[in-house]
Amino acid sequence: MRKKLLRVIALVGLTSLVVALPVATSSVGAAPSLAPAAQTATVSVGEAMTATTALVSTEIAGTKTFTITPALPVGLSINSTTGVVSGTPTVSLAATTFSIVASDGASSAMATLTLTVTEVTSQSVAVTPASQSVSGKVGTALTASTALTAALITGTKYFSVTPKLPDGVSMNTATGVISGTPVNAASSGVYIITVSDGAKYGFSTIRIVVEGPLKLTPATQTVNGQVGKAIVETAILTSSSLAASKAFTVSPVLPSGLVLHPTKGIIYGTPTVSLSSTVFTVTANDGTKTATATVTLAIATTGGTVPTSGSSASCVAATIGGRLVQSVKATNSQLPTATFGCEVHVGVRAKGMTVAVSTAGISASPDVRLYQVVASRVGGGSISKSMLAPTSAGVVRSQFTNLRKGVWTVAVKAVSATGTDLGTWTSAQFGI
């Protein structure tokens, strides 16, 4: 009995001894990781993406470099030192998971980014340039505006403008360029140009100012004179819109004996030839701007009678003899200027034509020294001839023979002694 008791006591002591012994453990390092381990982002084409969260790893001791696979959509990029993805995508992308790896050359870790780039069906985008200004003058071609671009509009672009552009000015609907020659003055107005491909759209503005023809003061004057007597000189021409230093010119050429003052715009002198009522345009130029005024002159003969250009008393009919197939005529009222001549007559024959010009002579048409006649065949080919203007009332003629069959026109130009173009009359088409 005593032996059994001793054995139990021995076992209990042994058990206590085992429990009291220390337990041995082992230590193994954790695998490197990135935080956050996974991110998700959704952005629209043309929209700035909300940047992803910077990635952190305490297990990678060295300097970390971040890379991403596959390649990001155009417009997005990754920061190689933080792992942040940001930017503005220009193309759409279905939901795609990208792997971002951080490495210091010895250790590496990976995180994921699930990205979706949506294609917006209707989206406002930037247009360059966003605004422009164009200024010009009536009758002078505008300097064309800059072509518009919109990088995010990838389809075929269509341009429109509102409100309606000034008369003579138009827009290229494929480029947005505005150009042309305005025919009326336009105050400073803002026009909105819209560009769209049906899905995306953008706006640009353009300010257009068209300066009207400036006027001199007085704007109109009338002078009635007589051959051999000094006329009452016209008034000095002024303009608050032009600089003080101005040069004046006049068109057409003044009758013999009359002179234009080059810096004051006055017309003065003693006429030596009579003149039917004729409008002259005086132009002032300060080097950058011009302004105009008109002077109507009528010079009577010594008997006090003002000739009437084209009247039966001073003109001879522009007759053409022989057998004519067709006649094309223009009377004085249909000619470009009052001093051009009295009548133009084109007589058409089977294989040719005769062009006759009737004039009252230099007393009524003092500026005209030469008539240039050009016969042109529609579809190609022309013949030119010249005729000296007579000094007294009469008719000058040019003949054209052996002409090719076809449709023809005739243009008659009056030219001054200095070569100035005084006006051109062009016939209607006729057949030969």
URDABEL-V760420 format. One record per backbone hydrogen bond with DSSP energy under -0.5 kcal/mol. CO is the residue of the C=O (numbers start at 0). NH is the residue of the N-H. E is the energy in kcal/mol with one decimal. If there is no record, write none. Layout:
CO/NH/E + CO/NH/E
//
This chain:
0/4/-1.8 + 1/5/-2.0 + 2/6/-1.9 + 3/7/-2.0 + 4/8/-2.1 + 5/9/-2.2 + 6/10/-2.0 + 7/11/-2.4 + 8/12/-2.0 + 9/13/-1.9 + 10/14/-2.4 + 11/15/-1.9 + 12/16/-1.8 + 13/17/-2.0 + 14/18/-1.9 + 15/19/-1.4 + 16/20/-0.6 + 17/20/-1.1 + 34/55/-2.4 + 36/111/-2.3 + 38/113/-2.7 + 40/115/-1.8 + 42/117/-2.5 + 43/46/-2.3 + 46/88/-0.6 + 48/50/-0.5 + 48/86/-0.5 + 55/34/-1.9 + 58/60/-0.8 + 64/102/-1.6 + 66/100/-2.3 + 68/98/-3.1 + 72/75/-2.2 + 73/89/-2.2 + 73/90/-0.6 + 74/87/-1.5 + 76/85/-2.1 + 77/79/-0.7 + 78/81/-0.7 + 78/82/-3.0 + 79/65/-2.6 + 81/54/-2.3 + 83/78/-2.7 + 84/51/-2.1 + 85/76/-2.4 + 86/48/-3.2 + 88/45/-3.2 + 92/116/-2.4 + 95/97/-0.6 + 95/114/-3.0 + 97/99/-0.5 + 97/112/-2.3 + 98/68/-1.9 + 98/100/-0.5 + 99/110/-2.5 + 100/66/-2.1 + 101/108/-2.1 + 102/64/-2.1 + 106/103/-1.9 + 106/104/-0.5 + 108/101/-2.8 + 109/33/-0.6 + 110/99/-3.2 + 111/38/-1.8 + 112/97/-3.4 + 112/114/-0.7 + 113/40/-2.6 + 114/95/-2.4 + 115/42/-2.4 + 115/117/-0.5 + 116/92/-3.0 + 117/44/-2.6 + 117/119/-0.7 + 122/200/-2.5 + 127/148/-2.7 + 129/204/-2.2 + 131/206/-2.3 + 133/208/-2.2 + 135/210/-3.3 + 136/139/-2.0 + 139/181/-0.6 + 141/143/-0.6 + 148/127/-3.0 + 149/152/-1.8 + 151/153/-1.1 + 157/195/-1.8 + 159/193/-2.7 + 161/191/-3.2 + 165/168/-2.3 + 166/182/-1.8 + 166/183/-0.6 + 167/180/-1.3 + 169/178/-2.3 + 170/172/-0.7 + 171/174/-0.9 + 171/175/-3.1 + 172/158/-1.8 + 174/147/-2.2 + 176/171/-2.8 + 177/144/-2.2 + 178/169/-2.7 + 179/141/-3.1 + 179/181/-0.6 + 181/138/-3.1 + 185/209/-2.5 + 188/207/-2.3 + 190/192/-0.6 + 190/205/-2.3 + 191/161/-1.9 + 191/193/-0.5 + 192/203/-2.1 + 193/159/-2.0 + 194/201/-2.1 + 195/157/-2.1 + 198/122/-1.2 + 199/196/-1.8 + 199/197/-0.5 + 200/124/-3.0 + 201/194/-2.3 + 203/192/-3.5 + 204/131/-1.6 + 205/190/-2.9 + 205/207/-0.5 + 206/133/-3.3 + 207/188/-1.7 + 208/135/-2.2 + 208/210/-0.6 + 209/185/-2.0 + 210/137/-2.3 + 213/291/-2.0 + 216/237/-2.2 + 218/293/-2.8 + 220/295/-2.9 + 222/224/-0.5 + 222/297/-1.8 + 224/299/-2.8 + 225/228/-2.1 + 228/270/-0.7 + 230/232/-0.7 + 237/216/-2.6 + 238/241/-0.6 + 243/245/-0.7 + 246/284/-2.0 + 248/282/-2.7 + 250/280/-3.3 + 254/257/-2.1 + 255/271/-2.5 + 255/272/-0.6 + 256/269/-1.2 + 258/267/-2.4 + 260/264/-1.9 + 261/247/-2.6 + 263/236/-2.3 + 265/260/-3.4 + 265/267/-0.5 + 266/233/-1.9 + 267/258/-3.1 + 268/230/-2.5 + 268/270/-0.5 + 270/227/-3.0 + 274/298/-2.1 + 277/279/-0.5 + 277/296/-2.7 + 279/281/-0.6 + 279/294/-2.7 + 280/250/-1.9 + 280/282/-0.5 + 281/292/-1.9 + 282/248/-2.1 + 283/290/-1.9 + 284/246/-2.2 + 288/285/-2.1 + 289/213/-0.7 + 290/283/-3.1 + 291/215/-2.5 + 292/281/-3.0 + 293/220/-1.4 + 294/279/-2.9 + 294/296/-0.6 + 295/222/-3.1 + 296/277/-2.6 + 297/224/-3.0 + 297/299/-0.5 + 298/274/-2.7 + 298/306/-0.5 + 299/226/-2.8 + 300/303/-2.4 + 304/300/-2.8 + 304/306/-0.5 + 306/308/-0.7 + 307/310/-2.2 + 310/313/-1.0 + 310/314/-1.4 + 316/318/-1.9 + 321/323/-0.6 + 325/347/-3.2 + 327/345/-3.4 + 329/343/-2.4 + 330/333/-1.8 + 331/334/-1.4 + 336/339/-1.1 + 341/331/-0.8 + 342/357/-3.2 + 343/329/-2.4 + 344/346/-0.6 + 344/355/-3.0 + 345/327/-2.5 + 345/347/-0.6 + 346/353/-2.2 + 347/324/-3.5 + 347/325/-1.3 + 350/402/-3.4 + 351/348/-3.1 + 352/399/-3.2 + 353/346/-3.0 + 353/355/-0.5 + 354/397/-2.3 + 355/344/-2.9 + 356/395/-2.4 + 357/341/-3.5 + 357/342/-1.3 + 358/393/-2.5 + 359/392/-0.6 + 360/363/-1.3 + 360/364/-2.7 + 364/367/-0.6 + 368/388/-1.5 + 369/414/-2.8 + 370/372/-0.5 + 370/386/-2.8 + 371/412/-2.9 + 372/384/-2.8 + 373/375/-0.6 + 373/410/-2.4 + 374/382/-2.5 + 375/377/-0.5 + 375/408/-2.1 + 376/379/-2.3 + 380/376/-3.0 + 382/374/-2.9 + 384/372/-3.5 + 386/370/-3.1 + 390/361/-1.0 + 390/362/-0.5 + 393/358/-2.7 + 395/356/-2.8 + 397/354/-3.1 + 399/352/-2.6 + 405/431/-2.4 + 406/377/-3.1 + 407/429/-2.2 + 408/375/-2.7 + 409/426/-3.2 + 410/373/-2.6 + 410/412/-0.5 + 411/424/-2.8 + 412/371/-2.7 + 413/421/-3.0 + 413/422/-0.6 + 414/368/-2.6 + 414/369/-1.7 + 415/418/-1.5 + 419/415/-2.4 + 419/421/-0.6 + 422/413/-2.6 + 424/411/-3.1 + 429/407/-3.3
//
